[in-house]
Amino acid sequence: MLDLNTLILAAAPVTELPAEALPAAAEAAAEAGSQGISYIQLLLHASLPVQAIMLLLVVGSVLSWVIIFRKNRIYARAADEADDFEGRFWSGVDLTQLYRSATDRNRMVSGLEAIFEAGFREYARLRQKKGLDGRTQLEGAQRAMRATFAREVDRLEHNLELLANVGSTAPYVGLVGTVFGIMVTMHGLSTQESASIAAVAPGISEALFATAMGLFVAIPAVWAYNRFATQVERLSVRYESFAEEFSSILQRQSHVEE
């Protein structure tokens, strides 16, 4: 006894695909499989609000990468200068000679050398005045070094807040672009009698592309900010430790002179 499904399949007419249509169908399938996402087309065909948000993200990305490359050079140079100056300072060279090289007008000093130059200059100035004891001279040198230390740390931290702002706000800016893209897409569907995936897909793609751009801008900025903040902290600890050690040397020198 035959099954009911078998009888239905046997009775259904089978229409074969014409032979001339087979190459065209295979070519269409291959083309659909090889076609990828064109990000340039997504950007160019996006709605005006989404394009404005993407442009804002591109500007933020360019600014953050400029700061990243510049800060990377600044911190590497600051570490090398600190190594070089500490090598000369602890080599036993005379402090007066080291001060003369630091005050050379042909170059600008920074970092440890600037802290040393400020402290030694103030100490030498106060030592020339009569009636000032060693404690007063030392306190003056320490105040000068603290002021220079604050300026050097501020110089190292300059523009780091921009990286923090880009890293923290870029995902939300991209999310705003996503919301606008979905709103525009849904509004366009309201004017059509029938909706399909083909009609919705381009708008959803551009909306999601805005979110992806926001993450692409934010991730390098956050990573660079954390890395540079750690480097600033290490350099500031190094500067502060040198100021304390130099203060001890000046204190011993003032006691010897007394």
C-alpha positions as CSV (number, residue, x, y, z in Angstrom):
1,M,0.0,0.0,0.0
2,L,1.5,3.3,-1.1
3,D,2.0,6.2,1.2
4,L,-0.1,9.3,0.7
5,N,3.0,11.5,0.4
6,T,4.5,9.2,-2.2
7,L,1.3,9.5,-4.3
8,I,1.3,13.3,-4.0
9,L,5.0,13.5,-5.1
10,A,4.4,11.1,-8.0
11,A,1.4,13.1,-9.2
12,A,3.1,16.5,-9.0
13,P,4.4,17.8,-12.3
14,V,8.2,18.3,-12.4
15,T,9.5,21.1,-14.6
16,E,13.1,21.0,-15.5
17,L,15.2,24.1,-15.8
18,P,16.0,24.9,-19.4
19,A,19.5,24.1,-20.4
20,E,20.3,27.6,-21.6
21,A,19.3,29.0,-18.1
22,L,21.8,26.9,-16.2
23,P,25.0,29.0,-17.0
24,A,23.2,32.2,-16.1
25,A,22.0,30.9,-12.8
26,A,25.4,29.6,-11.9
27,E,27.0,33.0,-12.8
28,A,24.4,34.9,-10.7
29,A,25.1,32.6,-7.7
30,A,28.9,33.1,-8.1
31,E,28.5,36.8,-8.3
32,A,26.3,37.0,-5.2
33,G,28.8,34.9,-3.2
34,S,31.8,37.0,-4.2
35,Q,30.2,40.3,-3.6
36,G,31.5,41.9,-0.3
37,I,30.7,44.9,1.7
38,S,31.9,48.2,0.2
39,Y,32.5,50.6,3.2
40,I,33.0,53.5,0.8
41,Q,29.6,52.9,-0.7
42,L,28.1,52.7,2.7
43,L,29.6,56.0,3.6
44,L,28.6,57.7,0.3
45,H,25.0,56.4,0.3
46,A,24.3,57.1,4.0
47,S,21.8,59.7,5.0
48,L,23.0,63.2,5.8
49,P,22.9,63.0,9.6
50,V,24.9,59.7,9.5
51,Q,27.4,61.2,7.1
52,A,27.9,64.1,9.4
53,I,28.5,61.8,12.4
54,M,30.9,59.6,10.4
55,L,32.8,62.8,9.4
56,L,33.0,63.8,13.1
57,L,34.4,60.4,14.0
58,V,37.0,60.5,11.2
59,V,38.2,63.9,12.5
60,G,38.4,62.5,16.0
61,S,40.4,59.5,14.8
62,V,42.9,61.7,12.9
63,L,43.4,64.0,15.9
64,S,43.9,61.0,18.3
65,W,46.4,59.3,16.0
66,V,48.4,62.6,15.6
67,I,48.5,62.9,19.4
68,I,49.5,59.2,19.7
69,F,52.5,59.5,17.4
70,R,53.6,62.8,18.9
71,K,53.3,61.7,22.5
72,N,55.1,58.5,21.7
73,R,58.1,60.5,20.5
74,I,57.9,62.9,23.5
75,Y,57.9,60.2,26.1
76,A,60.6,58.2,24.4
77,R,62.8,61.3,24.3
78,A,62.0,62.2,27.9
79,A,63.1,58.8,29.1
80,D,66.3,58.9,27.0
81,E,67.1,62.4,28.3
82,A,66.5,61.3,31.9
83,D,68.8,58.3,31.4
84,D,71.5,60.5,29.9
85,F,71.3,63.2,32.6
86,E,71.3,60.7,35.5
87,G,74.4,59.1,34.0
88,R,76.2,62.4,34.0
89,F,74.8,63.5,37.4
90,W,75.9,60.4,39.2
91,S,79.3,60.1,37.4
92,G,80.9,62.4,40.0
93,V,81.0,65.5,37.8
94,D,81.2,68.9,39.6
95,L,77.7,70.3,40.1
96,T,78.8,73.8,39.0
97,Q,80.1,72.4,35.7
98,L,76.9,70.4,35.2
99,Y,74.9,73.6,35.9
100,R,76.9,75.5,33.3
101,S,76.1,72.9,30.7
102,A,72.4,73.0,31.6
103,T,72.3,76.8,31.2
104,D,73.8,76.7,27.7
105,R,71.8,79.1,25.6
106,N,72.1,76.9,22.5
107,R,69.6,74.4,23.7
108,M,66.5,74.0,25.9
109,V,66.5,71.8,29.0
110,S,63.6,69.7,30.2
111,G,62.8,66.9,32.5
112,L,65.4,66.1,35.2
113,E,67.9,68.6,33.8
114,A,65.3,71.4,34.1
115,I,64.6,70.4,37.7
116,F,68.3,70.4,38.5
117,E,68.9,73.7,36.8
118,A,66.1,75.4,38.7
119,G,67.1,74.0,42.1
120,F,70.8,74.8,41.7
121,R,70.2,78.3,40.3
122,E,68.0,79.2,43.3
123,Y,70.4,77.6,45.8
124,A,73.3,79.5,44.3
125,R,71.3,82.8,44.3
126,L,70.3,82.4,48.0
127,R,73.8,81.4,49.0
128,Q,75.2,84.7,47.7
129,K,72.9,86.6,50.1
130,K,74.2,87.3,53.5
131,G,72.4,86.4,56.7
132,L,70.6,83.3,55.2
133,D,71.2,80.0,56.9
134,G,71.5,76.6,55.1
135,R,67.9,75.7,55.9
136,T,66.5,78.7,54.1
137,Q,68.7,78.1,51.1
138,L,67.6,74.5,50.9
139,E,63.9,75.4,51.2
140,G,64.3,78.0,48.4
141,A,65.9,75.3,46.1
142,Q,63.1,72.9,47.0
143,R,60.4,75.4,46.1
144,A,62.1,76.1,42.7
145,M,62.3,72.4,42.0
146,R,58.7,71.8,42.9
147,A,57.6,74.5,40.6
148,T,59.7,73.2,37.7
149,F,58.5,69.6,38.5
150,A,54.8,70.8,38.2
151,R,55.5,72.5,34.8
152,E,57.3,69.4,33.5
153,V,54.5,67.1,34.5
154,D,51.9,69.5,33.0
155,R,53.9,69.5,29.8
156,L,53.9,65.7,29.7
157,E,50.1,65.5,30.3
158,H,49.3,68.1,27.7
159,N,46.6,66.8,25.2
160,L,46.1,63.6,27.1
161,E,42.6,64.7,28.0
162,L,41.7,64.9,24.3
163,L,42.6,61.2,24.0
164,A,40.4,60.4,27.0
165,N,37.5,62.4,25.6
166,V,37.7,60.8,22.2
167,G,38.0,57.3,23.7
168,S,35.0,57.8,26.0
169,T,32.6,59.7,23.6
170,A,33.3,58.0,20.3
171,P,31.2,54.9,20.9
172,Y,28.2,57.1,21.9
173,V,28.7,59.3,18.9
174,G,28.6,56.2,16.7
175,L,25.5,55.0,18.5
176,V,23.8,58.3,17.7
177,G,24.6,57.6,14.0
178,T,23.1,54.2,14.4
179,V,19.9,55.6,15.8
180,F,19.6,58.2,13.0
181,G,20.3,55.5,10.4
182,I,17.5,53.2,11.7
183,M,15.1,56.2,12.0
184,V,15.7,57.2,8.4
185,T,15.3,53.6,7.3
186,M,12.0,53.1,9.2
187,H,10.7,56.4,7.9
188,G,11.4,55.3,4.3
189,L,9.6,52.0,4.8
190,S,6.5,53.9,6.0
191,T,6.0,55.3,2.5
192,Q,6.2,51.9,0.8
193,E,3.3,49.5,0.4
194,S,5.4,46.4,1.1
195,A,8.7,45.9,2.9
196,S,11.4,43.4,2.3
197,I,14.9,42.5,3.6
198,A,16.4,44.1,0.4
199,A,14.7,47.4,1.2
200,V,15.8,47.4,4.9
201,A,19.3,46.0,4.6
202,P,21.1,49.1,3.2
203,G,19.8,51.4,5.9
204,I,20.6,48.9,8.7
205,S,24.1,48.4,7.3
206,E,24.9,52.1,7.3
207,A,23.5,52.4,10.8
208,L,25.7,49.6,12.1
209,F,28.7,51.0,10.2
210,A,28.4,54.1,12.4
211,T,28.7,52.0,15.5
212,A,31.7,50.1,14.1
213,M,33.4,53.4,13.3
214,G,32.8,54.7,16.8
215,L,34.5,51.6,18.3
216,F,37.3,51.8,15.7
217,V,38.0,55.4,16.9
218,A,37.6,54.7,20.6
219,I,39.7,51.6,21.1
220,P,43.1,53.0,20.0
221,A,42.4,56.2,21.9
222,V,41.6,54.4,25.2
223,W,44.6,52.1,24.8
224,A,47.0,55.0,24.1
225,Y,45.6,57.1,27.0
226,N,46.1,54.2,29.5
227,R,49.6,53.6,28.2
228,F,50.7,57.2,28.2
229,A,49.1,57.9,31.6
230,T,51.3,55.0,33.0
231,Q,54.4,56.5,31.3
232,V,53.6,60.0,32.8
233,E,53.2,58.5,36.2
234,R,56.6,56.7,36.0
235,L,58.4,59.8,34.7
236,S,56.8,61.9,37.5
237,V,57.9,59.5,40.1
238,R,61.4,59.5,38.6
239,Y,61.5,63.3,38.6
240,E,60.2,63.5,42.2
241,S,62.8,61.0,43.4
242,F,65.6,62.9,41.8
243,A,64.4,66.1,43.4
244,E,64.5,64.5,46.8
245,E,68.0,63.0,46.2
246,F,69.3,66.4,45.0
247,S,67.8,68.1,48.0
248,S,69.8,65.7,50.2
249,I,73.0,66.6,48.4
250,L,72.3,70.3,48.8
251,Q,71.6,69.8,52.5
252,R,74.9,68.0,53.0
253,Q,76.7,70.7,51.1
254,S,75.1,73.5,53.2
255,H,76.1,71.7,56.4
256,V,79.7,71.4,55.2
257,E,79.9,75.1,54.3
258,E,78.5,76.1,57.7
